[in-house]
Amino acid sequence: MGAGLVISAPASGVGKTTLTLALARAWRHRGLNVQCFKSGPDYIDPAFHAAATGRASVNVDSWAMDRGAISHLVSRGADADVVLAEGSMGLFDGVAAPGVSGTGATADIAEMLGWPVVLVIDPSGQAQTAAAIAAGLRDYRPGVRLAGVVLNRVASPRHEDLVRRALNDAGIAVFGALPRHAEISLPKRHLGLVQAEEQAEIGKLIDEAARFVAEHVDLDAVLRSAASWTPQPAANGLNVTPPGQRIALARDAAFSFVYPHMLEAWRGAGAEISTFSPLSDEAPDASADVCWLPGGYPELHAGKIAANARFRSGLRAFAETRPVHGECGGYMVLGTALTDADGVRHEMTGLLGLETSFAKRRMHLGYRLATLAAPMPGHRPSARLRGHEFHYSTILAQPDTPLAVVHDATGAVIAETGSQRGHATGTFFHLIAEDR
């Protein structure tokens, strides 16, 4: 039997990831086995979790997954001493219309699993009002239980005292306060944190965060606040079909946005995955049944991708006889051309007619529900796929046959339909699960 906690906050950018990594590493230093999860559609944080704990982390998502799938994924923490689920955005932030088992809010996971919430509160520019915010979050939804608060970016001892007194008066435990001047932060990029695998010094960063948090936070009190937890047997697992028996997966700094649960589900169903690096001018394994190009940062490497003739010709030859699928950045690389942020146009692989540009950035963000009009690897026509879209590219041309009718979480039809031509398919959304 282990203990479970949810790390959340009133908003994004308050310090959830740093606290999660620091707690995980600090407890690991004490000899505890720590398992992390990420609530919501984030494909970067799980790699940081794995770096901190030495155990693979996966996403749990109440909009895209049913309770059985979430229970199945969370059961991997059965042998851990403590389980931490890191939230996304604010505690109750989700979409307006419920999905499979909720709105995608962190609070859904906290209530579903019965784990109390540790709030990270940034009281910058306020004092007693921070207690009012914490009390409001505590009382907003009866099924969600607040364990206590960690203050981040506290300006001075006097500032900390004012906030602590107000929280104590509200009956809210304060586990610790992190001074503003000594803040530990991780490098950022336009789609979020720079990926863990790109940071050679990530271990040192996490160790420093753990030392800093252990100095200012009562780790024993946080651990005591966790709920005793025994995983419940899942009636069903993930509804994920591998796209093929042998999958050639693009994997490098330009193609790295893959949900860990997807790869595990593919392998669990008996598929073999071989990786190749387009940035190293490698072609997909010629013995593979299907090629999959995930998202990432192709716009940062567009010139190199355009120049890598072996990759481009190898992918084209593969696509003459076997399926090739691209998600988001991978979809863009399957297209005709990509214009980078400097306005330079780079020729891509030309398997699809899609042309995109980063010269005029515009954010596209949100859950997606797609009903396939044509088959894509692993999924039949009419299948309902749930995913998430997050990119800054603008479509200049999308001339091929639409792959799907795609709706956002409100039910509105969107223009990013995906494309299909020959054996090539692509979508702007990252697949999370198929409806049963």
C-alpha positions as CSV (number, residue, x, y, z in Angstrom):
1,M,0.0,0.0,0.0
2,G,1.4,3.4,-1.0
3,A,0.3,7.0,-0.5
4,G,-1.0,9.4,-3.2
5,L,-0.9,13.1,-3.6
6,V,-1.8,15.6,-6.3
7,I,0.4,18.7,-6.9
8,S,-1.7,21.6,-8.3
9,A,-2.0,25.3,-8.2
10,P,-4.4,28.2,-9.0
11,A,-2.8,28.7,-12.4
12,S,0.0,27.8,-14.8
13,G,3.5,29.0,-14.2
14,V,3.4,28.9,-10.4
15,G,5.9,26.1,-9.9
16,K,4.1,22.8,-10.0
17,T,6.7,20.9,-12.0
18,T,9.6,22.2,-10.0
19,L,7.9,21.2,-6.7
20,T,6.9,17.8,-8.1
21,L,10.5,17.0,-9.3
22,A,12.0,18.3,-6.1
23,L,9.7,16.2,-3.8
24,A,10.2,13.1,-6.0
25,R,14.0,13.4,-5.9
26,A,14.2,14.3,-2.2
27,W,12.1,11.3,-1.2
28,R,14.1,9.1,-3.6
29,H,17.3,10.3,-1.8
30,R,15.6,9.0,1.4
31,G,15.2,5.6,-0.1
32,L,11.5,5.8,-1.1
33,N,10.2,4.5,-4.4
34,V,8.3,7.4,-6.0
35,Q,5.9,7.1,-9.0
36,C,4.8,10.2,-10.9
37,F,1.9,10.9,-13.3
38,K,0.9,13.9,-15.3
39,S,-2.7,15.0,-15.4
40,G,-3.7,16.3,-18.8
41,P,-2.2,16.3,-22.3
42,D,1.4,17.2,-21.6
43,Y,4.1,15.1,-23.5
44,I,7.1,16.9,-21.9
45,D,6.7,16.7,-18.1
46,P,6.6,12.8,-18.0
47,A,10.2,12.7,-19.2
48,F,11.2,15.1,-16.4
49,H,9.3,12.8,-13.9
50,A,11.3,9.8,-15.2
51,A,14.6,11.7,-14.8
52,A,13.6,12.5,-11.2
53,T,12.3,9.1,-10.1
54,G,14.0,6.6,-12.3
55,R,10.5,5.3,-13.2
56,A,8.5,5.9,-16.3
57,S,5.7,8.4,-15.9
58,V,2.5,8.5,-18.0
59,N,-0.4,10.9,-18.6
60,V,-3.8,10.4,-17.1
61,D,-6.6,12.5,-18.8
62,S,-10.3,12.6,-17.7
63,W,-11.4,14.2,-21.0
64,A,-9.9,11.5,-23.2
65,M,-9.8,8.4,-21.0
66,D,-12.4,6.5,-19.1
67,R,-12.0,5.5,-15.5
68,G,-10.9,2.0,-16.4
69,A,-8.1,3.3,-18.5
70,I,-7.0,5.7,-15.8
71,S,-7.1,3.0,-13.2
72,H,-5.1,0.8,-15.5
73,L,-2.4,3.4,-15.9
74,V,-2.2,4.4,-12.3
75,S,-1.8,0.8,-11.2
76,R,1.8,1.0,-12.2
77,G,2.3,2.8,-8.9
78,A,1.2,-0.2,-6.9
79,D,4.7,-1.0,-5.7
80,A,5.7,2.7,-5.0
81,D,5.9,4.2,-1.5
82,V,4.5,7.5,-2.7
83,V,2.7,8.5,-5.9
84,L,2.6,12.1,-7.2
85,A,0.2,13.3,-9.8
86,E,1.2,16.6,-11.2
87,G,-1.6,18.8,-12.4
88,S,-1.9,21.1,-15.4
89,M,-3.1,24.7,-15.4
90,G,-5.2,25.5,-12.4
91,L,-6.8,22.9,-10.2
92,F,-10.3,23.2,-11.7
93,D,-9.3,24.3,-15.2
94,G,-10.8,22.0,-17.9
95,V,-13.0,22.4,-20.9
96,A,-16.7,23.5,-20.8
97,A,-18.2,20.2,-21.9
98,P,-17.3,16.9,-20.2
99,G,-15.4,14.3,-22.2
100,V,-15.2,10.6,-21.3
101,S,-14.9,10.8,-17.5
102,G,-14.5,14.5,-16.9
103,T,-13.5,17.9,-18.3
104,G,-9.7,17.3,-18.2
105,A,-9.3,19.2,-15.0
106,T,-6.7,18.1,-12.4
107,A,-9.6,18.1,-9.8
108,D,-11.2,15.2,-11.7
109,I,-8.2,13.0,-11.1
110,A,-7.9,14.1,-7.4
111,E,-11.5,13.2,-6.8
112,M,-11.5,10.0,-8.8
113,L,-8.4,8.6,-7.0
114,G,-9.2,10.1,-3.6
115,W,-5.8,11.8,-3.3
116,P,-5.5,15.1,-1.5
117,V,-4.1,18.2,-3.2
118,V,-1.0,20.1,-2.3
119,L,-1.4,23.6,-3.7
120,V,1.6,25.7,-4.9
121,I,0.6,29.3,-4.2
122,D,2.6,32.3,-5.5
123,P,1.7,35.2,-3.2
124,S,3.6,37.8,-5.3
125,G,1.9,41.1,-5.1
126,Q,-0.5,40.0,-2.3
127,A,-0.5,38.7,1.3
128,Q,-3.7,37.7,3.0
129,T,-5.5,37.4,-0.3
130,A,-3.4,34.3,-1.0
131,A,-5.3,32.6,1.9
132,A,-8.6,33.6,0.4
133,I,-7.6,32.0,-2.9
134,A,-6.5,28.8,-1.1
135,A,-9.7,28.7,0.9
136,G,-11.8,29.2,-2.2
137,L,-10.0,26.3,-4.0
138,R,-10.5,24.1,-0.9
139,D,-14.2,24.8,-0.7
140,Y,-15.1,24.9,-4.5
141,R,-15.8,21.2,-5.0
142,P,-16.7,18.9,-2.1
143,G,-15.1,15.8,-3.5
144,V,-11.7,17.4,-3.7
145,R,-9.7,17.5,-0.5
146,L,-6.9,20.0,0.2
147,A,-3.8,18.7,2.1
148,G,-2.0,22.0,2.4
149,V,0.0,24.7,0.7
150,V,3.6,25.3,-0.4
151,L,4.3,29.0,-0.9
152,N,6.6,29.9,-3.8
153,R,8.4,33.2,-4.5
154,V,7.9,34.7,-1.1
155,A,9.4,38.2,-1.0
156,S,10.7,38.4,2.6
157,P,10.2,36.9,6.1
158,R,7.6,39.5,6.9
159,H,5.7,38.6,3.7
160,E,5.8,35.0,4.6
161,D,4.6,35.7,8.1
162,L,1.6,37.6,6.8
163,V,0.6,34.9,4.4
164,R,1.2,32.1,6.9
165,R,-0.9,33.8,9.6
166,A,-3.8,34.2,7.2
167,L,-3.6,30.6,6.0
168,N,-3.5,29.3,9.6
169,D,-6.5,31.4,10.4
170,A,-8.3,29.8,7.5
171,G,-7.3,26.3,8.8
172,I,-5.0,25.6,5.9
173,A,-1.6,23.9,6.6
174,V,1.5,25.5,5.3
175,F,4.1,22.9,4.4
176,G,6.8,25.5,3.6
177,A,7.8,28.7,1.8
178,L,10.3,29.1,-1.0
179,P,12.1,32.5,-1.2
180,R,11.8,34.4,-4.3
181,H,15.5,35.3,-4.7
182,A,16.5,31.6,-4.7
183,E,13.9,30.3,-7.1
184,I,14.9,27.2,-9.0
185,S,13.6,27.2,-12.6
186,L,13.9,25.0,-15.7
187,P,14.6,26.4,-19.2
188,K,11.6,27.3,-21.2
189,R,10.6,27.2,-24.9
190,H,7.6,28.3,-26.9
191,L,5.7,25.0,-26.4
192,G,6.7,24.6,-22.7
193,L,9.6,23.3,-20.8
194,V,12.7,22.3,-22.9
195,Q,12.5,18.5,-23.0
196,A,14.4,16.5,-20.4
197,E,16.3,14.5,-23.0
198,E,17.8,17.7,-24.4
199,Q,19.3,18.8,-21.0
200,A,22.5,17.1,-20.2
201,E,22.5,18.7,-16.8
202,I,18.9,17.8,-15.9
203,G,20.0,15.5,-13.0
204,K,22.0,18.4,-11.4
205,L,19.1,20.8,-11.8
206,I,16.7,18.3,-10.1
207,D,19.2,17.6,-7.3
208,E,19.5,21.3,-6.7
209,A,15.7,21.8,-6.7
210,A,15.5,18.9,-4.2
211,R,18.1,20.4,-1.9
212,F,16.4,23.8,-2.1
213,V,12.9,22.4,-1.4
214,A,14.1,20.1,1.4
215,E,15.6,23.1,3.1
216,H,12.4,25.1,3.0
217,V,9.6,22.5,3.0
218,D,8.6,20.0,5.7
219,L,8.9,16.8,3.7
220,D,7.6,14.6,6.5
221,A,4.5,16.7,6.9
222,V,3.8,16.6,3.2
223,L,4.3,12.8,3.2
224,R,2.0,12.4,6.2
225,S,-0.8,14.3,4.3
226,A,-0.9,11.8,1.5
227,A,-3.8,9.4,1.3
228,S,-3.2,5.7,1.8
229,W,-3.9,4.1,-1.5
230,T,-4.3,0.6,-2.9
231,P,-4.8,0.4,-6.7
232,Q,-8.2,-0.9,-7.7
233,P,-8.2,-3.6,-10.4
234,A,-9.1,-2.1,-13.8
235,A,-12.0,-3.7,-15.7
236,N,-10.3,-2.6,-18.9
237,G,-7.1,-1.0,-20.1
238,L,-6.4,1.5,-22.8
239,N,-8.3,1.3,-26.0
240,V,-5.2,1.7,-28.2
241,T,-4.4,-0.4,-31.3
242,P,-0.8,-0.5,-32.6
243,P,-0.5,1.0,-36.1
244,G,1.4,-2.1,-37.2
245,Q,3.4,-5.1,-35.9
246,R,6.7,-3.5,-36.6
247,I,6.8,0.3,-36.3
248,A,9.5,2.6,-37.5
249,L,9.3,5.6,-35.1
250,A,11.1,8.9,-35.8
251,R,12.9,9.9,-32.6
252,D,15.3,12.8,-32.1
253,A,15.2,16.5,-31.1
254,A,12.8,17.3,-33.9
255,F,10.4,14.4,-33.4
256,S,10.0,13.7,-29.7
257,F,6.4,14.4,-28.6
258,V,5.1,11.0,-27.9
259,Y,2.7,10.1,-25.1
260,P,4.5,7.4,-23.1
261,H,1.2,5.5,-22.6
262,M,0.9,5.1,-26.4
263,L,4.3,3.5,-26.8
264,E,3.6,1.2,-23.8
265,A,0.2,0.2,-25.2
266,W,1.7,-0.6,-28.6
267,R,4.4,-2.7,-27.0
268,G,1.9,-4.3,-24.7
269,A,-0.1,-5.4,-27.7
270,G,3.0,-7.1,-29.2
271,A,4.3,-4.5,-31.5
272,E,8.0,-3.9,-32.0
273,I,9.3,-0.3,-32.3
274,S,12.5,0.6,-34.1
275,T,13.6,4.2,-33.9
276,F,15.4,6.3,-36.5
277,S,16.7,9.9,-36.6
278,P,15.7,12.1,-39.5
279,L,18.1,14.8,-38.2
280,S,20.9,12.2,-38.6
281,D,19.7,11.6,-42.1
282,E,18.4,8.2,-41.3
283,A,15.6,6.4,-43.2
284,P,12.9,4.3,-41.6
285,D,13.7,0.6,-41.2
286,A,12.9,-1.1,-44.5
287,S,11.5,-4.1,-42.7
288,A,8.9,-2.1,-40.8
289,D,5.1,-2.3,-41.5
290,V,4.4,1.3,-40.8
291,C,6.3,4.6,-40.2
292,W,5.2,7.1,-37.5
293,L,6.5,10.6,-37.3
294,P,5.5,12.3,-34.0
295,G,5.4,15.9,-33.2
296,G,8.3,18.0,-31.9
297,Y,10.2,21.0,-33.1
298,P,10.8,20.5,-36.9
299,E,10.5,24.3,-37.4
300,L,13.8,24.7,-35.4
301,H,15.5,22.1,-37.7
302,A,13.7,22.8,-41.0
303,G,16.9,23.5,-43.0
304,K,18.6,20.3,-41.9
305,I,15.5,18.2,-42.6
306,A,15.2,19.8,-46.0
307,A,18.9,19.0,-46.7
308,N,18.8,15.4,-45.5
309,A,18.3,13.6,-48.8
310,R,18.7,10.1,-47.5
311,F,15.9,10.6,-45.0
312,R,13.6,12.2,-47.5
313,S,14.1,9.7,-50.3
314,G,14.0,6.8,-47.8
315,L,10.6,8.0,-46.4
316,R,9.2,8.5,-49.9
317,A,10.3,5.0,-50.9
318,F,8.7,3.5,-47.8
319,A,5.4,5.4,-48.5
320,E,5.2,3.8,-51.9
321,T,4.1,0.5,-50.4
322,R,3.4,1.1,-46.6
323,P,1.5,3.5,-44.4
324,V,3.3,6.6,-43.1
325,H,1.5,8.8,-40.4
326,G,2.6,12.2,-39.0
327,E,1.3,14.0,-35.9
328,C,1.6,17.8,-35.7
329,G,5.3,18.4,-36.5
330,G,5.5,15.1,-38.2
331,Y,2.4,16.1,-40.3
332,M,4.2,19.3,-41.3
333,V,7.3,17.3,-42.4
334,L,5.1,15.0,-44.5
335,G,3.9,18.2,-46.3
336,T,5.3,20.1,-49.2
337,A,7.0,23.0,-47.4
338,L,7.5,24.6,-44.0
339,T,8.3,28.3,-43.6
340,D,10.3,29.0,-40.5
341,A,10.0,32.0,-38.1
342,D,12.5,34.0,-40.2
343,G,10.3,33.6,-43.3
344,V,12.6,31.1,-45.0
345,R,10.7,28.4,-46.9
346,H,12.1,24.9,-46.6
347,E,11.1,22.0,-48.9
348,M,9.7,19.0,-46.9
349,T,9.1,15.4,-48.0
350,G,6.1,16.2,-50.3
351,L,4.1,13.1,-49.3
352,L,1.2,15.4,-48.6
353,G,0.3,18.8,-50.0
354,L,0.2,20.5,-46.7
355,E,2.1,23.8,-46.5
356,T,2.7,25.5,-43.1
357,S,4.3,28.7,-41.8
358,F,5.7,29.9,-38.5
359,A,6.4,33.4,-39.9
360,K,3.1,34.6,-38.4
361,R,2.6,32.7,-35.2
362,R,-0.8,31.9,-34.0
363,M,-1.5,29.5,-31.2
364,H,-3.8,26.5,-31.8
365,L,-4.6,24.7,-28.5
366,G,-7.2,22.4,-27.2
367,Y,-8.7,18.9,-27.1
368,R,-9.8,17.4,-30.4
369,L,-12.4,14.7,-31.2
370,A,-11.9,13.3,-34.7
371,T,-14.2,11.0,-36.6
372,L,-12.1,9.4,-39.3
373,A,-13.3,9.7,-42.9
374,A,-10.5,7.4,-44.1
375,P,-8.4,4.8,-42.4
376,M,-5.2,5.7,-40.7
377,P,-2.7,3.3,-39.2
378,G,-4.3,1.3,-36.4
379,H,-7.8,2.8,-36.9
380,R,-10.7,2.2,-39.2
381,P,-12.9,4.7,-41.0
382,S,-15.6,6.1,-38.7
383,A,-13.4,5.6,-35.6
384,R,-13.7,8.4,-33.0
385,L,-10.2,9.5,-31.8
386,R,-9.5,11.8,-28.9
387,G,-6.4,13.9,-28.9
388,H,-4.9,17.3,-28.2
389,E,-3.5,20.0,-30.5
390,F,-0.9,22.5,-29.5
391,H,1.1,24.4,-32.1
392,Y,1.9,27.8,-33.5
393,S,1.9,27.1,-37.3
394,T,-0.4,28.6,-39.8
395,I,-1.9,26.5,-42.6
396,L,-1.0,28.0,-46.0
397,A,-2.4,25.0,-48.0
398,Q,-4.1,21.8,-47.1
399,P,-5.2,20.5,-50.5
400,D,-5.5,16.7,-50.0
401,T,-8.5,14.6,-49.0
402,P,-9.5,15.4,-45.4
403,L,-8.6,12.6,-43.1
404,A,-11.3,13.3,-40.5
405,V,-14.1,15.6,-39.4
406,V,-12.5,17.3,-36.3
407,H,-14.3,19.0,-33.5
408,D,-13.0,21.0,-30.5
409,A,-14.2,20.3,-27.0
410,T,-17.2,22.6,-27.5
411,G,-18.3,20.6,-30.5
412,A,-17.3,23.3,-33.0
413,V,-15.9,22.0,-36.3
414,I,-12.3,23.1,-36.9
415,A,-10.2,23.6,-40.1
416,E,-7.4,21.3,-39.0
417,T,-8.9,18.1,-40.6
418,G,-5.7,16.2,-41.3
419,S,-4.9,14.9,-44.7
420,Q,-4.7,11.6,-46.6
421,R,-2.9,10.9,-49.9
422,G,-1.9,7.4,-51.0
423,H,-0.3,5.7,-48.0
424,A,0.4,9.0,-46.2
425,T,-1.9,10.4,-43.5
426,G,-1.4,13.2,-41.0
427,T,-3.1,15.1,-38.2
428,F,-2.4,18.2,-36.2
429,F,-3.7,16.6,-33.0
430,H,-1.7,14.1,-30.9
431,L,-3.7,10.9,-30.4
432,I,-4.5,10.0,-26.8
433,A,-7.1,7.3,-27.1
434,E,-9.9,5.9,-29.2
435,D,-13.5,5.9,-28.0
436,R,-14.7,2.4,-27.2
